[in-house]
Amino acid sequence: MRIGVIDFPPFLFAGIRQTVSGVLLSSFLIVFRHEKLPSLKELGRQAFAGLLMIGLGNGLVTWGEVYVSSGLAAIICSFMPVWVTLINLTINRSELPNGLIVVGVLTGLAGILLVFSEHLADFAIANYQLGIIMILIASFGWAIGSILIKRSGHQSNPMMNAGLQMFFGGLWCFIFSSLFDDLRVIHWQAGTFYSLGYLIVFGSVAAFSMYAYVLNNLPIIIAALYSYVNPLVAVILGWLILDERLNLKIGFAIVITVLGIYLVNRGYQLKNRKVAEASGA
């Protein structure tokens, strides 16, 4: 994603990626699996989910990576399970966070702050600050979209849902592109084509459809665990391919961040187990 937006408008890049991915996946399901398009009401539900998870979730991350390194963007996005936990606790106000959840949130925040300490000089750049804010909003939007999909309880094909969400989310990105991108400067470089092709096949058609399937079949907290791996992969690949910063301090910060998120989810699981045992008794 970082390579793709070096010389290409970010929202336009995300729009092309997600729309093409949505058309490919949905067309495959309709033609070869004989799936049918859902009702207009369900299409509206998937369009709204596409706005939250793809238009905002993916589009804002793509925009943010114009100014923020891929590794830092992934670390910020790894806080998505924490958003999921906190939103769930807010929705069900009878639940209060236990001590392990509180410790986990504080630990994760400490890890994020430690990463930011490596980029203190960059905070003087307004676009850098804005990029971080947009990525935080993106992870929050993705969390809300995931929760809404999970709570809807609609037993439709998760793969078709993924295709529709990518398609509608891509359309939202085109709208954002017309508002925020500088469309006067579009450079089709080799890196643009390569990154776009990779993200269409692996980042969207494969990975997002898998996430939709997991979200449909497993608890949302378990589904959100995928974001644990992203910072490790992004920081290492960013260092190898893009010469992004990597040192012992950043590595330690990643470990702290992932530990914090693990503690939040572990605390949430223990809390649910106690509730289940209490109801069984």
N, C-alpha and C positions, 0 to 999 in steps of 0.2 A: 504493500500500500504506500509506504514511504517513497519507494522508487517511482511509483506511478504518478504521484502528485508533484514531483520535482519540476516538471515542465508542462503540467496539464492542470486545468481547473478542477479543484477537488470534488465539488458536488457533481459536476458533469461526469467526472471519472466514476464516482460512486453510482450515479444514475445509469450509466451505460452498463457497468458491471452487474448491478442488481436486476435491471430490467431484462437483459439478455439471459441471465441465470434463471429468472422466474419464467420466462417464455420457454426456455429449454426444458426445465423440469416439468412444468405443467403440460407442455405439449407431449412429452414422453409418456406421462401418466395417462393422458387422454387417448393418445393414439395406440399405445402398446399395452396399457393396463386397463383400458376401457373405463377409466374413471370419468365421472360426470362433474361438471361445474356445480358448485353449491348454489343455494338460493341467494336472492339479492340481499337478504338480511345477513346471511353468513358472509357474503362478499364484502359487505360493509364492515363486518367485524374484522375480517382479515385485512381490509384496507387500513383500519385504525391501528391494528397490531403492526402492520407494515410501516406506518408513520412512526410509531414509538421505537420499534426495534431496528428498522432499516433506515428510514428517513432521518430520524434523530440519532439512534444508536450507532449506526454505521456511518451515516453521512457526516455527523459532527466529528467523529474520530478521524475520518478521512481529511476533513478540513483542518482539524487540529494538528495533524501530522505534517502539514506544510511548515509549521513553526516549532514543533516538538519532536524529539527523537522517537523512533519506533519503540525503543526499549522503555522509555519513560511513559509513553502512551499506553503500552501494555500493562505496566505496573499500576497506573491509575485505573485502567479497566478491570484489573484483578480485584478491585474493591466491590465489584458487582454483587457477589454473594452477601456482602455486608449490607448493601442496600436492600437486597431481597429479605434478609432477616429483619432489618429495622422496619421495613414497610409492612411485613407480616405482623410484627408486634404492634404496629400502629393500627392496622385494620382490626385486629383482635385485641381490644384494649384491656380485656381481662387478663391478658398475659403481660407480665413484666419481665425484663431481662434478668437472668441470674448473674451471679458474680463472674462466671466463666465467660459469658457473652460480653460483659462490660470490659473485662481484662483483654479479651480478644480484639474488641474495637479499638481500645487504646493502643494495643500492641501494633495493630495494622497501621494506625495513624502515625505511630512513631516510625515505622518503616518508610512510609510515604514521605514524611518530613526529612528523614535521613537521605533519601534520594534527592529531594529538592535542595538539600544543603550543598549538593555537588553542582547545582546550577544557580547559585545565588546571584551571580553576575548577570545571568540571563533575565532575571526578574525586572531589570531596568527596561527591558524590551516589552512594549505594550502588547504586541502580537503574541509573545510567548505566554504572557499572563492570560490572554484571551484564549489561546490554544488549550491551556490547562483547564480553564473553566468550561470550555466547550466539551472536552473529553469527559469531565466529571458529569456534565449534564447528559452526555451520551450514555454513560454507564447507568445513570439513574433511569433514563428513558428505556433502556434495554431491560432493566430489572422490572419496571412497571409493566412493560409489554409482556414479559414472561409470566408475571403473576396474573395478569388479566387473562391470558390464554389458558393458564393452568386452572384458574378459578371458574372459567366459563363452563367447564365440564362437558363441552360439546364433543360428541364422539364422531368426528369427521376424520378423514384421512390426514394424518399429520404431514405426509409428504406433499399432498396437494395444498395443504395450508401453507407449508414452507414456500412452495412455488408462488402462490398468490401473494404472500407477504413480501417476497422479494420483488415481484412485479410491481405491486402498488407502492412499496417502499422506494423502488427505483423512480417511479413517476413523481413521488414527493421530492426526491433528490433533484430531478429536473426542474421542478418549481423553485426549489432553493437555489439552484444554479442560476436561474434567470434573475434572481434577486441579489445574489451575493458574489457570484463568480465574475471574473473579468474575462468575458467571452471574446474579447478582441485579440487575446493572445492564447492560441491553442497550438501546441507543438506536439506532433505525433512522432515521438522518438522510439527507437527500438525498445528501450526500457519500458515505455508506456505499453506497447503491445505485449511484451513478455509478462509484465506484472498483471495486466488486464486479463490475459488468457489464463494465467495461473489462478488468479482470484475467482474468475468465473467458474472454473472446473473444480478446484480444490477448496477455495475459501467460501464459496456460496453453494453451488449445486451439491457438493459432497458434504462439507462441514455443517452448513446451516440446516440442511435436510436431516442430518444426523442429530443435530441439537433439537430440532422439532420432534423427532421420534423419541429421543430420550426424555424430553419435557412432557411428552404425552404418556410415557410409561413409568417414569420414576418420580419421586418427590422433587420439588423444584430446587431444594437446597442441594441435592445430589446432582441434579442437572447443571447447576451453576458451578460445580467444581472444575469444569473445563478451564475456567479462567485462571486456575492455579498454574497451569502449564504455560500459558501465554507469555508471562514476563520472562521466564527462563529461556524460552525459544527466541523471543524477540530481542532480548539483550544480547544473547550470544550471536545471533545472525546479524544484528545491527553492527556489532563489533567486527565480525568477519567480513561483511559485504560493504557496509557503509562507513566503516572506520569511526563508529560512534564510541562514546566513552565507556570504558569498562575497567573497574579497579576493585580492589578488595572491599572498599567501603560500599560500593554499589551492590556487590555480591552479598555482603552482609545485610544490606537494607532489603534486598529481595527475600532473603531467608526470614527476616523479621516480619515483613509484610505477609508472606504466605503463612507463617506461624500464627499471626494475628487472625487471619481469615479462617484458618483451621480451628482455632479456639472458639471463634464465634459459632461456626457450624457445629462443633462438638457440643458446645453449651446448648445450642438449639436442639440437637438430637437428644441430649440427656433430659432436657425439659419435656420434650414430647414423650420420652419413655416414661417419665414419672406420671405424666397425665394419663397415658395409656394404662399404666399399672393401677392408678387410682380408680379409673373408670372400670377396670376389670374386677377390682376388689369390691 
